[in-house]
Every structure is written in C-alpha cells, then in structure tokens.
Amino acid sequence: MEGNVELAAEPSVALVSGPDGLGTIGPLIADLGRILAPGGAAIFELDPDQAEAVRHRVGLVLPAAAVAILDDLAGLPRFVTVERARS
C-alpha cells in the first residue's frame, strides 16, 4: 500500500512516458545542445533503471560534456548530471 501512496504524489507524465520511459526527457536531452549554455549544468532525476540510457543519450548530444550518475540516499543510481564545457 505504501508504494501506491508514493506514486500518487507523482505527476502522471512521470509514471507513463513511452515504451522506454524516456518519452518526457528524451526531447529535452535531444535539445540540450541548444538550451544548455557553455559552462551550464543540468540534472535529471529518474528511475534507476534508466540512468545508463540517459547518460548514453546525453553523451551523444554533448560529447564534450562531463556526464555523471549520482546515487540517491538508498544507493540507487537516481540522478544524471551534465556539465557542459565552457567554450
């Protein structure tokens, strides 16, 4: 029952986002080259199962960026951070 309470707090788009779960942030990742300023940073919070896929996609869009996966307090890979290189 507790899991249902936790999910009830999430926006529905965060729970249903295409077959790979990246339907919402996929377009944002694809647009990082345009919207993220040199020296800028972005952080994505996501399902731990998506961390590697997101890191890979970001690397394709911004190959010179520093991309890292950070764990949450439970030790799960929960965040992908992106730091764009300064020009």
Contacts in CASP RR format, 6 or more apart in sequence:
PFRMAT RR
TARGET T0000
AUTHOR 0000-0000-0000
METHOD contacts of the structure
MODEL  1
MEGNVELAAEPSVALVSGPDGLGTIGPLIADLGRILAPGGAAIFELDPDQ
AEAVRHRVGLVLPAAAVAILDDLAGLPRFVTVERARS
7 15 0 8 1.000
13 24 0 8 1.000
14 24 0 8 1.000
17 23 0 8 1.000
17 24 0 8 1.000
17 25 0 8 1.000
20 50 0 8 1.000
20 53 0 8 1.000
21 47 0 8 1.000
21 50 0 8 1.000
22 29 0 8 1.000
22 50 0 8 1.000
22 53 0 8 1.000
22 54 0 8 1.000
22 57 0 8 1.000
25 44 0 8 1.000
25 46 0 8 1.000
25 54 0 8 1.000
26 57 0 8 1.000
28 35 0 8 1.000
29 44 0 8 1.000
29 54 0 8 1.000
29 57 0 8 1.000
29 58 0 8 1.000
29 61 0 8 1.000
30 57 0 8 1.000
30 61 0 8 1.000
32 42 0 8 1.000
32 58 0 8 1.000
32 61 0 8 1.000
32 62 0 8 1.000
32 82 0 8 1.000
32 84 0 8 1.000
33 61 0 8 1.000
33 62 0 8 1.000
33 84 0 8 1.000
36 42 0 8 1.000
36 62 0 8 1.000
36 82 0 8 1.000
36 84 0 8 1.000
37 84 0 8 1.000
38 84 0 8 1.000
38 85 0 8 1.000
38 86 0 8 1.000
38 87 0 8 1.000
39 83 0 8 1.000
39 84 0 8 1.000
39 85 0 8 1.000
39 86 0 8 1.000
40 83 0 8 1.000
40 84 0 8 1.000
41 81 0 8 1.000
41 82 0 8 1.000
41 83 0 8 1.000
41 84 0 8 1.000
42 81 0 8 1.000
42 82 0 8 1.000
43 79 0 8 1.000
43 80 0 8 1.000
43 81 0 8 1.000
43 82 0 8 1.000
44 54 0 8 1.000
44 79 0 8 1.000
44 80 0 8 1.000
44 81 0 8 1.000
44 82 0 8 1.000
45 78 0 8 1.000
45 79 0 8 1.000
46 54 0 8 1.000
46 78 0 8 1.000
46 79 0 8 1.000
46 80 0 8 1.000
48 76 0 8 1.000
48 77 0 8 1.000
48 78 0 8 1.000
51 69 0 8 1.000
51 77 0 8 1.000
51 78 0 8 1.000
51 79 0 8 1.000
51 80 0 8 1.000
52 69 0 8 1.000
52 77 0 8 1.000
54 80 0 8 1.000
55 67 0 8 1.000
55 68 0 8 1.000
55 69 0 8 1.000
55 80 0 8 1.000
58 65 0 8 1.000
58 67 0 8 1.000
58 80 0 8 1.000
58 82 0 8 1.000
59 65 0 8 1.000
59 67 0 8 1.000
62 82 0 8 1.000
62 84 0 8 1.000
64 84 0 8 1.000
64 85 0 8 1.000
65 82 0 8 1.000
65 83 0 8 1.000
65 84 0 8 1.000
65 85 0 8 1.000
66 81 0 8 1.000
66 82 0 8 1.000
66 83 0 8 1.000
66 85 0 8 1.000
67 80 0 8 1.000
67 81 0 8 1.000
67 82 0 8 1.000
67 83 0 8 1.000
68 80 0 8 1.000
68 81 0 8 1.000
69 77 0 8 1.000
69 79 0 8 1.000
69 80 0 8 1.000
69 81 0 8 1.000
70 77 0 8 1.000
70 78 0 8 1.000
70 79 0 8 1.000
70 80 0 8 1.000
70 81 0 8 1.000
71 77 0 8 1.000
71 78 0 8 1.000
71 79 0 8 1.000
72 78 0 8 1.000
72 79 0 8 1.000
END
